[in-house]
Amino acid sequence: MRDWPSNPELRYMHAVFLDRDGTINVDTHYPHDYKLLEVIPEAYEGMKILSELPLDIIVVSNQAGIKLGIFTKDQMSRFNEELRIRIERYGGRIDAFYYCPHLEPKNLKKGQTPCNCSKPAPGMLLEAANDFDIDLSKSFIIGDKTSDIAAGMAVGCTGILVKTGKAGKEEGFLPIKIDHLAENLYEAAIMVKTFIDEEYSDTKDLSKKFVIQQVS
């Protein structure tokens, strides 16, 4: 489900998808009070670097706290708004927020079927790809949980696991291969920039994966 914006603006055909809690802001266990929002220090500079790249920056976040009755959708939206304001104040940007309000696989009772949008399912990425006309095979996903990386892998994104937050050791973590590991969002952003710079510098093969184009 898309929380913001109400009307997507098509700018790029590629994206970097970001987990929220534990990747951009401190994960305080179902964070939802905007007054208690704490951005991970290195995330500010990381977001600024990503904002200078020709990519849509889209946050995709499991928000099972809504279904669990811990907070409301409005509280989540206010938290997202405050996060966006702080990132913009530092010179970065966030182009969209997507969320899943359903129970995560770890919360399900035996026999219950998980939804198609709670990571590691790729539903949020697929919805965003449809809204923003994104080529997922030429996009990235950054998160602190194996479920983040698995969601990206399911649709062909390049995944980068950060060591902040759960650092890939969340409850029910998935035994997947992690190809790219970063200390924090700043280091992950540098990695994304390097991937893109290397593809731009290779003018002989324009079919390579990360050649990025802006929507005209």
PyMOL CGO cylinders between C-alpha atoms (Angstrom):
from pymol import cmd
from pymol.cgo import CYLINDER

trace = [
    CYLINDER, 0.00, 0.00, 0.00, 1.28, 3.48, -0.81, 0.3, 1, 1, 1, 1, 1, 1,
    CYLINDER, 1.28, 3.48, -0.81, 1.27, 5.95, 2.07, 0.3, 1, 1, 1, 1, 1, 1,
    CYLINDER, 1.27, 5.95, 2.07, 2.76, 8.88, 0.16, 0.3, 1, 1, 1, 1, 1, 1,
    CYLINDER, 2.76, 8.88, 0.16, 2.57, 10.59, -2.33, 0.3, 1, 1, 1, 1, 1, 1,
    CYLINDER, 2.57, 10.59, -2.33, -1.04, 10.51, -3.44, 0.3, 1, 1, 1, 1, 1, 1,
    CYLINDER, -1.04, 10.51, -3.44, 0.00, 10.92, -7.08, 0.3, 1, 1, 1, 1, 1, 1,
    CYLINDER, 0.00, 10.92, -7.08, 3.30, 9.33, -8.12, 0.3, 1, 1, 1, 1, 1, 1,
    CYLINDER, 3.30, 9.33, -8.12, 5.55, 11.45, -10.33, 0.3, 1, 1, 1, 1, 1, 1,
    CYLINDER, 5.55, 11.45, -10.33, 7.42, 9.43, -12.94, 0.3, 1, 1, 1, 1, 1, 1,
    CYLINDER, 7.42, 9.43, -12.94, 11.06, 10.55, -13.02, 0.3, 1, 1, 1, 1, 1, 1,
    CYLINDER, 11.06, 10.55, -13.02, 13.37, 7.57, -13.35, 0.3, 1, 1, 1, 1, 1, 1,
    CYLINDER, 13.37, 7.57, -13.35, 12.90, 4.02, -14.55, 0.3, 1, 1, 1, 1, 1, 1,
    CYLINDER, 12.90, 4.02, -14.55, 14.98, 2.62, -11.70, 0.3, 1, 1, 1, 1, 1, 1,
    CYLINDER, 14.98, 2.62, -11.70, 14.90, 2.82, -7.92, 0.3, 1, 1, 1, 1, 1, 1,
    CYLINDER, 14.90, 2.82, -7.92, 16.66, 2.19, -4.69, 0.3, 1, 1, 1, 1, 1, 1,
    CYLINDER, 16.66, 2.19, -4.69, 14.24, 0.60, -2.23, 0.3, 1, 1, 1, 1, 1, 1,
    CYLINDER, 14.24, 0.60, -2.23, 14.95, 1.19, 1.43, 0.3, 1, 1, 1, 1, 1, 1,
    CYLINDER, 14.95, 1.19, 1.43, 13.75, -0.54, 4.53, 0.3, 1, 1, 1, 1, 1, 1,
    CYLINDER, 13.75, -0.54, 4.53, 12.81, 2.03, 7.19, 0.3, 1, 1, 1, 1, 1, 1,
    CYLINDER, 12.81, 2.03, 7.19, 13.26, 0.81, 10.79, 0.3, 1, 1, 1, 1, 1, 1,
    CYLINDER, 13.26, 0.81, 10.79, 16.84, -0.22, 11.49, 0.3, 1, 1, 1, 1, 1, 1,
    CYLINDER, 16.84, -0.22, 11.49, 18.07, 1.10, 8.15, 0.3, 1, 1, 1, 1, 1, 1,
    CYLINDER, 18.07, 1.10, 8.15, 17.18, 4.81, 8.14, 0.3, 1, 1, 1, 1, 1, 1,
    CYLINDER, 17.18, 4.81, 8.14, 15.91, 5.32, 11.68, 0.3, 1, 1, 1, 1, 1, 1,
    CYLINDER, 15.91, 5.32, 11.68, 16.65, 3.54, 14.94, 0.3, 1, 1, 1, 1, 1, 1,
    CYLINDER, 16.65, 3.54, 14.94, 14.41, 0.52, 15.41, 0.3, 1, 1, 1, 1, 1, 1,
    CYLINDER, 14.41, 0.52, 15.41, 12.88, 0.97, 18.85, 0.3, 1, 1, 1, 1, 1, 1,
    CYLINDER, 12.88, 0.97, 18.85, 10.48, -2.00, 18.38, 0.3, 1, 1, 1, 1, 1, 1,
    CYLINDER, 10.48, -2.00, 18.38, 7.46, -0.83, 16.42, 0.3, 1, 1, 1, 1, 1, 1,
    CYLINDER, 7.46, -0.83, 16.42, 8.49, 2.86, 16.32, 0.3, 1, 1, 1, 1, 1, 1,
    CYLINDER, 8.49, 2.86, 16.32, 5.51, 5.11, 15.58, 0.3, 1, 1, 1, 1, 1, 1,
    CYLINDER, 5.51, 5.11, 15.58, 5.70, 8.27, 17.71, 0.3, 1, 1, 1, 1, 1, 1,
    CYLINDER, 5.70, 8.27, 17.71, 7.19, 10.98, 15.50, 0.3, 1, 1, 1, 1, 1, 1,
    CYLINDER, 7.19, 10.98, 15.50, 8.37, 12.85, 18.58, 0.3, 1, 1, 1, 1, 1, 1,
    CYLINDER, 8.37, 12.85, 18.58, 10.64, 9.91, 19.43, 0.3, 1, 1, 1, 1, 1, 1,
    CYLINDER, 10.64, 9.91, 19.43, 12.01, 9.48, 15.90, 0.3, 1, 1, 1, 1, 1, 1,
    CYLINDER, 12.01, 9.48, 15.90, 15.78, 9.03, 15.89, 0.3, 1, 1, 1, 1, 1, 1,
    CYLINDER, 15.78, 9.03, 15.89, 17.56, 8.92, 12.55, 0.3, 1, 1, 1, 1, 1, 1,
    CYLINDER, 17.56, 8.92, 12.55, 20.69, 6.76, 12.44, 0.3, 1, 1, 1, 1, 1, 1,
    CYLINDER, 20.69, 6.76, 12.44, 23.49, 9.38, 12.11, 0.3, 1, 1, 1, 1, 1, 1,
    CYLINDER, 23.49, 9.38, 12.11, 25.18, 7.82, 9.06, 0.3, 1, 1, 1, 1, 1, 1,
    CYLINDER, 25.18, 7.82, 9.06, 21.80, 7.57, 7.33, 0.3, 1, 1, 1, 1, 1, 1,
    CYLINDER, 21.80, 7.57, 7.33, 21.63, 11.33, 6.81, 0.3, 1, 1, 1, 1, 1, 1,
    CYLINDER, 21.63, 11.33, 6.81, 24.74, 11.38, 4.64, 0.3, 1, 1, 1, 1, 1, 1,
    CYLINDER, 24.74, 11.38, 4.64, 23.73, 8.14, 2.97, 0.3, 1, 1, 1, 1, 1, 1,
    CYLINDER, 23.73, 8.14, 2.97, 20.38, 9.59, 1.95, 0.3, 1, 1, 1, 1, 1, 1,
    CYLINDER, 20.38, 9.59, 1.95, 22.08, 12.71, 0.63, 0.3, 1, 1, 1, 1, 1, 1,
    CYLINDER, 22.08, 12.71, 0.63, 24.35, 10.61, -1.59, 0.3, 1, 1, 1, 1, 1, 1,
    CYLINDER, 24.35, 10.61, -1.59, 21.44, 8.53, -2.88, 0.3, 1, 1, 1, 1, 1, 1,
    CYLINDER, 21.44, 8.53, -2.88, 19.49, 11.71, -3.59, 0.3, 1, 1, 1, 1, 1, 1,
    CYLINDER, 19.49, 11.71, -3.59, 22.16, 12.83, -6.03, 0.3, 1, 1, 1, 1, 1, 1,
    CYLINDER, 22.16, 12.83, -6.03, 21.76, 9.67, -8.11, 0.3, 1, 1, 1, 1, 1, 1,
    CYLINDER, 21.76, 9.67, -8.11, 19.27, 9.17, -10.98, 0.3, 1, 1, 1, 1, 1, 1,
    CYLINDER, 19.27, 9.17, -10.98, 17.09, 6.81, -8.96, 0.3, 1, 1, 1, 1, 1, 1,
    CYLINDER, 17.09, 6.81, -8.96, 13.69, 6.98, -7.30, 0.3, 1, 1, 1, 1, 1, 1,
    CYLINDER, 13.69, 6.98, -7.30, 14.14, 6.59, -3.55, 0.3, 1, 1, 1, 1, 1, 1,
    CYLINDER, 14.14, 6.59, -3.55, 11.31, 4.47, -2.20, 0.3, 1, 1, 1, 1, 1, 1,
    CYLINDER, 11.31, 4.47, -2.20, 10.83, 3.29, 1.38, 0.3, 1, 1, 1, 1, 1, 1,
    CYLINDER, 10.83, 3.29, 1.38, 9.16, -0.14, 1.71, 0.3, 1, 1, 1, 1, 1, 1,
    CYLINDER, 9.16, -0.14, 1.71, 8.31, -1.06, 5.28, 0.3, 1, 1, 1, 1, 1, 1,
    CYLINDER, 8.31, -1.06, 5.28, 6.50, -3.86, 7.09, 0.3, 1, 1, 1, 1, 1, 1,
    CYLINDER, 6.50, -3.86, 7.09, 4.18, -2.16, 9.58, 0.3, 1, 1, 1, 1, 1, 1,
    CYLINDER, 4.18, -2.16, 9.58, 2.54, -5.09, 11.36, 0.3, 1, 1, 1, 1, 1, 1,
    CYLINDER, 2.54, -5.09, 11.36, 2.06, -2.86, 14.39, 0.3, 1, 1, 1, 1, 1, 1,
    CYLINDER, 2.06, -2.86, 14.39, -1.10, -1.57, 12.69, 0.3, 1, 1, 1, 1, 1, 1,
    CYLINDER, -1.10, -1.57, 12.69, -2.69, -5.03, 12.59, 0.3, 1, 1, 1, 1, 1, 1,
    CYLINDER, -2.69, -5.03, 12.59, -1.39, -5.78, 16.10, 0.3, 1, 1, 1, 1, 1, 1,
    CYLINDER, -1.39, -5.78, 16.10, -3.12, -2.65, 17.41, 0.3, 1, 1, 1, 1, 1, 1,
    CYLINDER, -3.12, -2.65, 17.41, 0.10, -1.00, 18.61, 0.3, 1, 1, 1, 1, 1, 1,
    CYLINDER, 0.10, -1.00, 18.61, -0.41, 2.13, 16.48, 0.3, 1, 1, 1, 1, 1, 1,
    CYLINDER, -0.41, 2.13, 16.48, -2.70, 3.50, 13.78, 0.3, 1, 1, 1, 1, 1, 1,
    CYLINDER, -2.70, 3.50, 13.78, -2.15, 4.16, 10.11, 0.3, 1, 1, 1, 1, 1, 1,
    CYLINDER, -2.15, 4.16, 10.11, -2.33, 7.91, 10.83, 0.3, 1, 1, 1, 1, 1, 1,
    CYLINDER, -2.33, 7.91, 10.83, 0.43, 7.62, 13.43, 0.3, 1, 1, 1, 1, 1, 1,
    CYLINDER, 0.43, 7.62, 13.43, 2.59, 5.78, 10.93, 0.3, 1, 1, 1, 1, 1, 1,
    CYLINDER, 2.59, 5.78, 10.93, 1.95, 8.44, 8.29, 0.3, 1, 1, 1, 1, 1, 1,
    CYLINDER, 1.95, 8.44, 8.29, 2.92, 11.22, 10.69, 0.3, 1, 1, 1, 1, 1, 1,
    CYLINDER, 2.92, 11.22, 10.69, 6.11, 9.33, 11.54, 0.3, 1, 1, 1, 1, 1, 1,
    CYLINDER, 6.11, 9.33, 11.54, 6.88, 8.98, 7.83, 0.3, 1, 1, 1, 1, 1, 1,
    CYLINDER, 6.88, 8.98, 7.83, 6.23, 12.66, 7.26, 0.3, 1, 1, 1, 1, 1, 1,
    CYLINDER, 6.23, 12.66, 7.26, 8.61, 13.65, 10.04, 0.3, 1, 1, 1, 1, 1, 1,
    CYLINDER, 8.61, 13.65, 10.04, 11.28, 11.32, 8.66, 0.3, 1, 1, 1, 1, 1, 1,
    CYLINDER, 11.28, 11.32, 8.66, 10.91, 12.84, 5.19, 0.3, 1, 1, 1, 1, 1, 1,
    CYLINDER, 10.91, 12.84, 5.19, 11.12, 16.38, 6.59, 0.3, 1, 1, 1, 1, 1, 1,
    CYLINDER, 11.12, 16.38, 6.59, 14.34, 15.61, 8.46, 0.3, 1, 1, 1, 1, 1, 1,
    CYLINDER, 14.34, 15.61, 8.46, 15.94, 13.94, 5.44, 0.3, 1, 1, 1, 1, 1, 1,
    CYLINDER, 15.94, 13.94, 5.44, 15.00, 16.87, 3.20, 0.3, 1, 1, 1, 1, 1, 1,
    CYLINDER, 15.00, 16.87, 3.20, 16.35, 19.32, 5.76, 0.3, 1, 1, 1, 1, 1, 1,
    CYLINDER, 16.35, 19.32, 5.76, 19.71, 17.57, 5.46, 0.3, 1, 1, 1, 1, 1, 1,
    CYLINDER, 19.71, 17.57, 5.46, 19.67, 17.78, 1.67, 0.3, 1, 1, 1, 1, 1, 1,
    CYLINDER, 19.67, 17.78, 1.67, 18.26, 14.36, 0.86, 0.3, 1, 1, 1, 1, 1, 1,
    CYLINDER, 18.26, 14.36, 0.86, 14.94, 13.17, -0.50, 0.3, 1, 1, 1, 1, 1, 1,
    CYLINDER, 14.94, 13.17, -0.50, 12.41, 10.36, -0.23, 0.3, 1, 1, 1, 1, 1, 1,
    CYLINDER, 12.41, 10.36, -0.23, 10.12, 9.96, -3.23, 0.3, 1, 1, 1, 1, 1, 1,
    CYLINDER, 10.12, 9.96, -3.23, 7.58, 7.52, -1.80, 0.3, 1, 1, 1, 1, 1, 1,
    CYLINDER, 7.58, 7.52, -1.80, 6.57, 5.41, 1.19, 0.3, 1, 1, 1, 1, 1, 1,
    CYLINDER, 6.57, 5.41, 1.19, 4.97, 1.98, 0.85, 0.3, 1, 1, 1, 1, 1, 1,
    CYLINDER, 4.97, 1.98, 0.85, 3.86, -0.13, 3.79, 0.3, 1, 1, 1, 1, 1, 1,
    CYLINDER, 3.86, -0.13, 3.79, 2.31, -3.47, 4.64, 0.3, 1, 1, 1, 1, 1, 1,
    CYLINDER, 2.31, -3.47, 4.64, -0.19, -3.29, 7.54, 0.3, 1, 1, 1, 1, 1, 1,
    CYLINDER, -0.19, -3.29, 7.54, -0.63, -7.05, 7.79, 0.3, 1, 1, 1, 1, 1, 1,
    CYLINDER, -0.63, -7.05, 7.79, 0.94, -9.56, 10.14, 0.3, 1, 1, 1, 1, 1, 1,
    CYLINDER, 0.94, -9.56, 10.14, 4.46, -10.63, 9.32, 0.3, 1, 1, 1, 1, 1, 1,
    CYLINDER, 4.46, -10.63, 9.32, 5.18, -14.34, 8.79, 0.3, 1, 1, 1, 1, 1, 1,
    CYLINDER, 5.18, -14.34, 8.79, 6.62, -14.57, 12.32, 0.3, 1, 1, 1, 1, 1, 1,
    CYLINDER, 6.62, -14.57, 12.32, 3.27, -13.39, 13.75, 0.3, 1, 1, 1, 1, 1, 1,
    CYLINDER, 3.27, -13.39, 13.75, 1.11, -15.88, 11.88, 0.3, 1, 1, 1, 1, 1, 1,
    CYLINDER, 1.11, -15.88, 11.88, -0.46, -18.88, 13.54, 0.3, 1, 1, 1, 1, 1, 1,
    CYLINDER, -0.46, -18.88, 13.54, 0.02, -22.34, 12.12, 0.3, 1, 1, 1, 1, 1, 1,
    CYLINDER, 0.02, -22.34, 12.12, -1.96, -22.72, 8.91, 0.3, 1, 1, 1, 1, 1, 1,
    CYLINDER, -1.96, -22.72, 8.91, -2.35, -19.00, 8.26, 0.3, 1, 1, 1, 1, 1, 1,
    CYLINDER, -2.35, -19.00, 8.26, -1.26, -17.82, 4.84, 0.3, 1, 1, 1, 1, 1, 1,
    CYLINDER, -1.26, -17.82, 4.84, 1.02, -14.76, 4.65, 0.3, 1, 1, 1, 1, 1, 1,
    CYLINDER, 1.02, -14.76, 4.65, 0.00, -11.81, 2.51, 0.3, 1, 1, 1, 1, 1, 1,
    CYLINDER, 0.00, -11.81, 2.51, 1.84, -10.96, -0.69, 0.3, 1, 1, 1, 1, 1, 1,
    CYLINDER, 1.84, -10.96, -0.69, 3.17, -7.62, 0.52, 0.3, 1, 1, 1, 1, 1, 1,
    CYLINDER, 3.17, -7.62, 0.52, 4.88, -8.34, 3.85, 0.3, 1, 1, 1, 1, 1, 1,
    CYLINDER, 4.88, -8.34, 3.85, 8.58, -8.80, 3.18, 0.3, 1, 1, 1, 1, 1, 1,
    CYLINDER, 8.58, -8.80, 3.18, 10.08, -11.25, 2.25, 0.3, 1, 1, 1, 1, 1, 1,
    CYLINDER, 10.08, -11.25, 2.25, 7.20, -11.21, -0.24, 0.3, 1, 1, 1, 1, 1, 1,
    CYLINDER, 7.20, -11.21, -0.24, 7.88, -8.61, -2.98, 0.3, 1, 1, 1, 1, 1, 1,
    CYLINDER, 7.88, -8.61, -2.98, 4.38, -7.11, -3.13, 0.3, 1, 1, 1, 1, 1, 1,
    CYLINDER, 4.38, -7.11, -3.13, 5.38, -3.58, -2.12, 0.3, 1, 1, 1, 1, 1, 1,
    CYLINDER, 5.38, -3.58, -2.12, 8.16, -3.51, -4.71, 0.3, 1, 1, 1, 1, 1, 1,
    CYLINDER, 8.16, -3.51, -4.71, 5.82, -4.74, -7.42, 0.3, 1, 1, 1, 1, 1, 1,
    CYLINDER, 5.82, -4.74, -7.42, 3.23, -2.11, -6.53, 0.3, 1, 1, 1, 1, 1, 1,
    CYLINDER, 3.23, -2.11, -6.53, 5.84, 0.65, -6.59, 0.3, 1, 1, 1, 1, 1, 1,
    CYLINDER, 5.84, 0.65, -6.59, 7.22, -0.64, -9.88, 0.3, 1, 1, 1, 1, 1, 1,
    CYLINDER, 7.22, -0.64, -9.88, 3.75, -0.36, -11.38, 0.3, 1, 1, 1, 1, 1, 1,
    CYLINDER, 3.75, -0.36, -11.38, 3.18, 3.13, -9.95, 0.3, 1, 1, 1, 1, 1, 1,
    CYLINDER, 3.18, 3.13, -9.95, 6.57, 4.54, -10.97, 0.3, 1, 1, 1, 1, 1, 1,
    CYLINDER, 6.57, 4.54, -10.97, 7.24, 2.45, -14.11, 0.3, 1, 1, 1, 1, 1, 1,
    CYLINDER, 7.24, 2.45, -14.11, 10.38, 0.95, -12.55, 0.3, 1, 1, 1, 1, 1, 1,
    CYLINDER, 10.38, 0.95, -12.55, 12.62, -1.74, -14.03, 0.3, 1, 1, 1, 1, 1, 1,
    CYLINDER, 12.62, -1.74, -14.03, 13.21, -3.87, -10.94, 0.3, 1, 1, 1, 1, 1, 1,
    CYLINDER, 13.21, -3.87, -10.94, 16.09, -5.78, -12.54, 0.3, 1, 1, 1, 1, 1, 1,
    CYLINDER, 16.09, -5.78, -12.54, 18.02, -2.50, -12.68, 0.3, 1, 1, 1, 1, 1, 1,
    CYLINDER, 18.02, -2.50, -12.68, 17.16, -1.41, -9.15, 0.3, 1, 1, 1, 1, 1, 1,
    CYLINDER, 17.16, -1.41, -9.15, 18.56, -1.87, -5.63, 0.3, 1, 1, 1, 1, 1, 1,
    CYLINDER, 18.56, -1.87, -5.63, 17.23, -2.74, -2.20, 0.3, 1, 1, 1, 1, 1, 1,
    CYLINDER, 17.23, -2.74, -2.20, 18.93, -1.83, 1.09, 0.3, 1, 1, 1, 1, 1, 1,
    CYLINDER, 18.93, -1.83, 1.09, 17.84, -3.18, 4.45, 0.3, 1, 1, 1, 1, 1, 1,
    CYLINDER, 17.84, -3.18, 4.45, 18.94, -4.57, 7.80, 0.3, 1, 1, 1, 1, 1, 1,
    CYLINDER, 18.94, -4.57, 7.80, 16.95, -7.81, 7.56, 0.3, 1, 1, 1, 1, 1, 1,
    CYLINDER, 16.95, -7.81, 7.56, 17.30, -10.88, 5.40, 0.3, 1, 1, 1, 1, 1, 1,
    CYLINDER, 17.30, -10.88, 5.40, 13.61, -10.47, 4.55, 0.3, 1, 1, 1, 1, 1, 1,
    CYLINDER, 13.61, -10.47, 4.55, 14.44, -7.15, 2.88, 0.3, 1, 1, 1, 1, 1, 1,
    CYLINDER, 14.44, -7.15, 2.88, 17.10, -8.70, 0.72, 0.3, 1, 1, 1, 1, 1, 1,
    CYLINDER, 17.10, -8.70, 0.72, 14.93, -11.73, -0.10, 0.3, 1, 1, 1, 1, 1, 1,
    CYLINDER, 14.93, -11.73, -0.10, 12.10, -9.45, -1.26, 0.3, 1, 1, 1, 1, 1, 1,
    CYLINDER, 12.10, -9.45, -1.26, 14.48, -7.68, -3.63, 0.3, 1, 1, 1, 1, 1, 1,
    CYLINDER, 14.48, -7.68, -3.63, 16.05, -10.91, -4.85, 0.3, 1, 1, 1, 1, 1, 1,
    CYLINDER, 16.05, -10.91, -4.85, 12.60, -12.26, -5.74, 0.3, 1, 1, 1, 1, 1, 1,
    CYLINDER, 12.60, -12.26, -5.74, 12.19, -9.54, -8.38, 0.3, 1, 1, 1, 1, 1, 1,
    CYLINDER, 12.19, -9.54, -8.38, 15.80, -9.18, -9.53, 0.3, 1, 1, 1, 1, 1, 1,
    CYLINDER, 15.80, -9.18, -9.53, 17.01, -6.24, -7.45, 0.3, 1, 1, 1, 1, 1, 1,
    CYLINDER, 17.01, -6.24, -7.45, 20.60, -6.01, -6.23, 0.3, 1, 1, 1, 1, 1, 1,
    CYLINDER, 20.60, -6.01, -6.23, 20.49, -6.27, -2.44, 0.3, 1, 1, 1, 1, 1, 1,
    CYLINDER, 20.49, -6.27, -2.44, 22.74, -4.68, 0.17, 0.3, 1, 1, 1, 1, 1, 1,
    CYLINDER, 22.74, -4.68, 0.17, 22.42, -5.75, 3.80, 0.3, 1, 1, 1, 1, 1, 1,
    CYLINDER, 22.42, -5.75, 3.80, 23.42, -3.15, 6.39, 0.3, 1, 1, 1, 1, 1, 1,
    CYLINDER, 23.42, -3.15, 6.39, 24.82, -4.00, 9.82, 0.3, 1, 1, 1, 1, 1, 1,
    CYLINDER, 24.82, -4.00, 9.82, 22.63, -1.47, 11.63, 0.3, 1, 1, 1, 1, 1, 1,
    CYLINDER, 22.63, -1.47, 11.63, 19.32, -2.53, 13.19, 0.3, 1, 1, 1, 1, 1, 1,
    CYLINDER, 19.32, -2.53, 13.19, 18.90, -6.30, 13.12, 0.3, 1, 1, 1, 1, 1, 1,
    CYLINDER, 18.90, -6.30, 13.12, 22.01, -6.74, 10.91, 0.3, 1, 1, 1, 1, 1, 1,
    CYLINDER, 22.01, -6.74, 10.91, 20.48, -9.80, 9.26, 0.3, 1, 1, 1, 1, 1, 1,
    CYLINDER, 20.48, -9.80, 9.26, 19.89, -11.58, 12.57, 0.3, 1, 1, 1, 1, 1, 1,
    CYLINDER, 19.89, -11.58, 12.57, 16.21, -10.89, 12.97, 0.3, 1, 1, 1, 1, 1, 1,
    CYLINDER, 16.21, -10.89, 12.97, 13.79, -13.43, 14.40, 0.3, 1, 1, 1, 1, 1, 1,
    CYLINDER, 13.79, -13.43, 14.40, 13.16, -16.02, 11.71, 0.3, 1, 1, 1, 1, 1, 1,
    CYLINDER, 13.16, -16.02, 11.71, 16.03, -14.78, 9.53, 0.3, 1, 1, 1, 1, 1, 1,
    CYLINDER, 16.03, -14.78, 9.53, 16.33, -16.45, 6.15, 0.3, 1, 1, 1, 1, 1, 1,
    CYLINDER, 16.33, -16.45, 6.15, 19.30, -18.60, 5.08, 0.3, 1, 1, 1, 1, 1, 1,
    CYLINDER, 19.30, -18.60, 5.08, 20.01, -16.63, 1.92, 0.3, 1, 1, 1, 1, 1, 1,
    CYLINDER, 20.01, -16.63, 1.92, 23.28, -15.67, 0.32, 0.3, 1, 1, 1, 1, 1, 1,
    CYLINDER, 23.28, -15.67, 0.32, 24.24, -12.05, 1.01, 0.3, 1, 1, 1, 1, 1, 1,
    CYLINDER, 24.24, -12.05, 1.01, 26.28, -10.71, -1.90, 0.3, 1, 1, 1, 1, 1, 1,
    CYLINDER, 26.28, -10.71, -1.90, 26.78, -7.18, -0.59, 0.3, 1, 1, 1, 1, 1, 1,
    CYLINDER, 26.78, -7.18, -0.59, 27.26, -6.14, 3.04, 0.3, 1, 1, 1, 1, 1, 1,
    CYLINDER, 27.26, -6.14, 3.04, 27.67, -2.59, 4.36, 0.3, 1, 1, 1, 1, 1, 1,
    CYLINDER, 27.67, -2.59, 4.36, 28.28, -1.13, 7.82, 0.3, 1, 1, 1, 1, 1, 1,
    CYLINDER, 28.28, -1.13, 7.82, 25.44, 1.38, 7.47, 0.3, 1, 1, 1, 1, 1, 1,
    CYLINDER, 25.44, 1.38, 7.47, 23.33, 3.30, 4.97, 0.3, 1, 1, 1, 1, 1, 1,
    CYLINDER, 23.33, 3.30, 4.97, 26.18, 5.68, 4.19, 0.3, 1, 1, 1, 1, 1, 1,
    CYLINDER, 26.18, 5.68, 4.19, 28.44, 2.82, 3.11, 0.3, 1, 1, 1, 1, 1, 1,
    CYLINDER, 28.44, 2.82, 3.11, 25.57, 1.19, 1.20, 0.3, 1, 1, 1, 1, 1, 1,
    CYLINDER, 25.57, 1.19, 1.20, 24.92, 4.45, -0.66, 0.3, 1, 1, 1, 1, 1, 1,
    CYLINDER, 24.92, 4.45, -0.66, 28.58, 4.63, -1.66, 0.3, 1, 1, 1, 1, 1, 1,
    CYLINDER, 28.58, 4.63, -1.66, 28.26, 1.09, -3.02, 0.3, 1, 1, 1, 1, 1, 1,
    CYLINDER, 28.26, 1.09, -3.02, 25.20, 2.02, -5.09, 0.3, 1, 1, 1, 1, 1, 1,
    CYLINDER, 25.20, 2.02, -5.09, 26.97, 5.10, -6.42, 0.3, 1, 1, 1, 1, 1, 1,
    CYLINDER, 26.97, 5.10, -6.42, 29.99, 2.98, -7.35, 0.3, 1, 1, 1, 1, 1, 1,
    CYLINDER, 29.99, 2.98, -7.35, 27.81, 0.48, -9.22, 0.3, 1, 1, 1, 1, 1, 1,
    CYLINDER, 27.81, 0.48, -9.22, 26.21, 3.27, -11.22, 0.3, 1, 1, 1, 1, 1, 1,
    CYLINDER, 26.21, 3.27, -11.22, 29.43, 5.20, -11.85, 0.3, 1, 1, 1, 1, 1, 1,
    CYLINDER, 29.43, 5.20, -11.85, 31.10, 2.06, -13.17, 0.3, 1, 1, 1, 1, 1, 1,
    CYLINDER, 31.10, 2.06, -13.17, 28.25, 1.46, -15.61, 0.3, 1, 1, 1, 1, 1, 1,
    CYLINDER, 28.25, 1.46, -15.61, 28.24, 5.06, -16.82, 0.3, 1, 1, 1, 1, 1, 1,
    CYLINDER, 28.24, 5.06, -16.82, 31.98, 4.87, -17.44, 0.3, 1, 1, 1, 1, 1, 1,
    CYLINDER, 31.98, 4.87, -17.44, 31.58, 1.80, -19.62, 0.3, 1, 1, 1, 1, 1, 1,
    CYLINDER, 31.58, 1.80, -19.62, 30.29, 3.30, -22.86, 0.3, 1, 1, 1, 1, 1, 1,
    CYLINDER, 30.29, 3.30, -22.86, 31.08, 0.20, -24.93, 0.3, 1, 1, 1, 1, 1, 1,
    CYLINDER, 31.08, 0.20, -24.93, 28.27, -1.92, -23.56, 0.3, 1, 1, 1, 1, 1, 1,
    CYLINDER, 28.27, -1.92, -23.56, 25.05, 0.02, -23.00, 0.3, 1, 1, 1, 1, 1, 1,
    CYLINDER, 25.05, 0.02, -23.00, 23.14, -3.17, -22.31, 0.3, 1, 1, 1, 1, 1, 1,
    CYLINDER, 23.14, -3.17, -22.31, 24.82, -3.70, -18.94, 0.3, 1, 1, 1, 1, 1, 1,
    CYLINDER, 24.82, -3.70, -18.94, 22.58, -3.93, -15.92, 0.3, 1, 1, 1, 1, 1, 1,
    CYLINDER, 22.58, -3.93, -15.92, 22.86, -0.54, -14.25, 0.3, 1, 1, 1, 1, 1, 1,
    CYLINDER, 22.86, -0.54, -14.25, 22.84, 1.87, -17.18, 0.3, 1, 1, 1, 1, 1, 1,
    CYLINDER, 22.84, 1.87, -17.18, 20.35, 4.42, -15.84, 0.3, 1, 1, 1, 1, 1, 1,
    CYLINDER, 20.35, 4.42, -15.84, 18.08, 6.67, -17.87, 0.3, 1, 1, 1, 1, 1, 1,
    CYLINDER, 18.08, 6.67, -17.87, 15.77, 9.44, -16.81, 0.3, 1, 1, 1, 1, 1, 1,
    CYLINDER, 15.77, 9.44, -16.81, 12.16, 9.44, -18.01, 0.3, 1, 1, 1, 1, 1, 1,
    CYLINDER, 12.16, 9.44, -18.01, 11.74, 12.18, -20.59, 0.3, 1, 1, 1, 1, 1, 1,
]
cmd.load_cgo(trace, "trace")
